Amino acid sequence: MRSLIGEIILGDDSPRAYWDRNQAVIAQSDLAELIDYQPSEPSRGTYPNQWFLASRAKFDHLLILHSDDQLCLGALRLLADACANETDARVKLWFGTPLIWTRPAWSTPSVPLPATSGTAGKPS
């Protein structure tokens, strides 16, 4: 798994009172040396914050997760394989399918679907 992760850019919009505690948790992590911690006050907002964090990225591929997002088992490998095996230079983004949690079971994870640049996020 570690070979798939070159860096972790962590944006933190929590109140300043939490920053020291958050930094202490990061320092205890086995991945601490990979983490670029970026607290912000005031909050930049979702999209400006994503652009800011993406601008700090040093590697070719970027995965954006929000505080309520989780990855399914094997998701990083599926995304890495999708990136490595893509032959169409127009493809810049891959999307997974959101899972809807229900009780007592949850939906089946799916393989990331490619999207061409310029069309991602636009209604069809």
C-alpha beads as a LAMMPS data file, in Angstrom:
LAMMPS data file: protein, C-alpha beads

124 atoms
123 bonds

1 atom types
1 bond types

-500.0 500.0 xlo xhi
-500.0 500.0 ylo yhi
-500.0 500.0 zlo zhi

Masses

1 110.0

Atoms # bond

1 1 1 0.000 0.000 0.000
2 1 1 2.779 2.417 0.871
3 1 1 4.139 2.179 -2.667
4 1 1 0.857 3.696 -3.918
5 1 1 1.079 6.760 -1.681
6 1 1 3.644 9.434 -2.499
7 1 1 2.190 12.158 -0.324
8 1 1 -0.838 13.047 1.757
9 1 1 -2.010 16.642 1.623
10 1 1 -4.343 17.252 4.517
11 1 1 -6.545 20.349 4.577
12 1 1 -8.001 21.177 7.985
13 1 1 -10.935 23.566 8.363
14 1 1 -11.505 22.692 12.014
15 1 1 -11.335 25.496 14.591
16 1 1 -7.825 26.627 15.550
17 1 1 -8.314 25.081 19.009
18 1 1 -8.103 21.607 17.389
19 1 1 -4.970 22.178 15.296
20 1 1 -2.392 21.181 17.937
21 1 1 -4.291 17.981 18.706
22 1 1 -4.634 17.186 14.996
23 1 1 -0.905 17.759 14.459
24 1 1 -0.116 15.463 17.415
25 1 1 -2.211 12.681 15.852
26 1 1 -0.418 13.176 12.539
27 1 1 2.980 13.037 14.274
28 1 1 2.073 9.631 15.747
29 1 1 1.077 8.211 12.344
30 1 1 3.309 5.770 10.475
31 1 1 2.763 8.041 7.459
32 1 1 3.690 11.301 9.226
33 1 1 6.643 12.031 6.918
34 1 1 4.289 11.946 3.920
35 1 1 1.743 14.375 5.374
36 1 1 1.621 18.027 4.337
37 1 1 -0.762 19.502 6.948
38 1 1 -2.557 22.662 5.784
39 1 1 -4.890 24.219 8.358
40 1 1 -6.957 27.144 7.128
41 1 1 -8.756 29.914 8.906
42 1 1 -11.116 31.068 7.689
43 1 1 -12.250 28.109 5.641
44 1 1 -11.591 28.495 1.897
45 1 1 -14.761 26.597 1.000
46 1 1 -14.934 23.236 -0.739
47 1 1 -13.811 23.979 -4.299
48 1 1 -11.249 26.708 -3.534
49 1 1 -9.781 24.413 -0.884
50 1 1 -9.577 21.495 -3.337
51 1 1 -7.801 23.703 -5.882
52 1 1 -5.405 24.969 -3.203
53 1 1 -4.566 21.461 -1.988
54 1 1 -4.228 20.124 -5.558
55 1 1 -1.818 22.954 -6.373
56 1 1 0.505 21.608 -3.661
57 1 1 0.588 18.093 -5.161
58 1 1 3.989 16.894 -6.348
59 1 1 2.910 13.617 -7.968
60 1 1 1.066 12.766 -11.181
61 1 1 -2.072 11.351 -9.556
62 1 1 -4.286 12.826 -6.887
63 1 1 -7.149 11.364 -4.845
64 1 1 -9.439 13.821 -3.067
65 1 1 -11.305 12.545 -0.030
66 1 1 -13.588 14.578 2.187
67 1 1 -13.956 14.075 5.930
68 1 1 -16.963 11.795 5.418
69 1 1 -15.393 9.720 2.597
70 1 1 -14.001 6.216 2.957
71 1 1 -12.253 3.881 0.534
72 1 1 -13.322 0.295 0.046
73 1 1 -10.825 -2.504 0.446
74 1 1 -8.607 -2.532 -2.644
75 1 1 -9.773 0.875 -3.910
76 1 1 -6.282 2.403 -4.118
77 1 1 -5.035 -0.558 -6.152
78 1 1 -8.041 -0.294 -8.518
79 1 1 -7.406 3.425 -9.034
80 1 1 -3.663 2.925 -9.509
81 1 1 -4.297 0.169 -12.048
82 1 1 -6.863 2.325 -13.892
83 1 1 -4.295 5.130 -14.151
84 1 1 -1.475 2.817 -15.228
85 1 1 -3.542 0.962 -17.824
86 1 1 -5.272 3.959 -19.435
87 1 1 -4.165 4.472 -23.035
88 1 1 -6.400 7.429 -23.930
89 1 1 -4.508 10.649 -23.111
90 1 1 -7.813 12.535 -22.881
91 1 1 -8.772 10.633 -19.722
92 1 1 -7.734 12.675 -16.703
93 1 1 -10.219 11.673 -14.004
94 1 1 -11.526 8.416 -12.589
95 1 1 -14.615 8.232 -10.421
96 1 1 -15.752 5.471 -8.124
97 1 1 -19.377 4.829 -7.349
98 1 1 -20.606 6.203 -4.033
99 1 1 -21.810 3.535 -1.661
100 1 1 -25.123 3.964 0.079
101 1 1 -24.969 2.451 3.544
102 1 1 -28.090 0.716 4.727
103 1 1 -28.825 -1.618 7.592
104 1 1 -27.863 -4.420 7.800
105 1 1 -25.899 -4.549 4.527
106 1 1 -24.212 -2.126 2.140
107 1 1 -23.944 -1.975 -1.616
108 1 1 -21.220 -3.692 -3.612
109 1 1 -18.122 -1.621 -4.465
110 1 1 -17.550 -0.977 -8.138
111 1 1 -14.547 -0.459 -10.372
112 1 1 -13.632 3.209 -11.012
113 1 1 -15.161 4.595 -14.187
114 1 1 -13.040 6.862 -16.434
115 1 1 -14.227 10.338 -17.350
116 1 1 -12.668 12.509 -20.011
117 1 1 -11.307 15.882 -19.009
118 1 1 -13.704 18.722 -19.558
119 1 1 -16.778 16.581 -18.960
120 1 1 -16.361 15.561 -15.353
121 1 1 -19.065 16.863 -13.078
122 1 1 -21.193 18.214 -15.933
123 1 1 -24.722 16.899 -16.370
124 1 1 -25.192 14.781 -19.461

Bonds

1 1 1 2
2 1 2 3
3 1 3 4
4 1 4 5
5 1 5 6
6 1 6 7
7 1 7 8
8 1 8 9
9 1 9 10
10 1 10 11
11 1 11 12
12 1 12 13
13 1 13 14
14 1 14 15
15 1 15 16
16 1 16 17
17 1 17 18
18 1 18 19
19 1 19 20
20 1 20 21
21 1 21 22
22 1 22 23
23 1 23 24
24 1 24 25
25 1 25 26
26 1 26 27
27 1 27 28
28 1 28 29
29 1 29 30
30 1 30 31
31 1 31 32
32 1 32 33
33 1 33 34
34 1 34 35
35 1 35 36
36 1 36 37
37 1 37 38
38 1 38 39
39 1 39 40
40 1 40 41
41 1 41 42
42 1 42 43
43 1 43 44
44 1 44 45
45 1 45 46
46 1 46 47
47 1 47 48
48 1 48 49
49 1 49 50
50 1 50 51
51 1 51 52
52 1 52 53
53 1 53 54
54 1 54 55
55 1 55 56
56 1 56 57
57 1 57 58
58 1 58 59
59 1 59 60
60 1 60 61
61 1 61 62
62 1 62 63
63 1 63 64
64 1 64 65
65 1 65 66
66 1 66 67
67 1 67 68
68 1 68 69
69 1 69 70
70 1 70 71
71 1 71 72
72 1 72 73
73 1 73 74
74 1 74 75
75 1 75 76
76 1 76 77
77 1 77 78
78 1 78 79
79 1 79 80
80 1 80 81
81 1 81 82
82 1 82 83
83 1 83 84
84 1 84 85
85 1 85 86
86 1 86 87
87 1 87 88
88 1 88 89
89 1 89 90
90 1 90 91
91 1 91 92
92 1 92 93
93 1 93 94
94 1 94 95
95 1 95 96
96 1 96 97
97 1 97 98
98 1 98 99
99 1 99 100
100 1 100 101
101 1 101 102
102 1 102 103
103 1 103 104
104 1 104 105
105 1 105 106
106 1 106 107
107 1 107 108
108 1 108 109
109 1 109 110
110 1 110 111
111 1 111 112
112 1 112 113
113 1 113 114
114 1 114 115
115 1 115 116
116 1 116 117
117 1 117 118
118 1 118 119
119 1 119 120
120 1 120 121
121 1 121 122
122 1 122 123
123 1 123 124
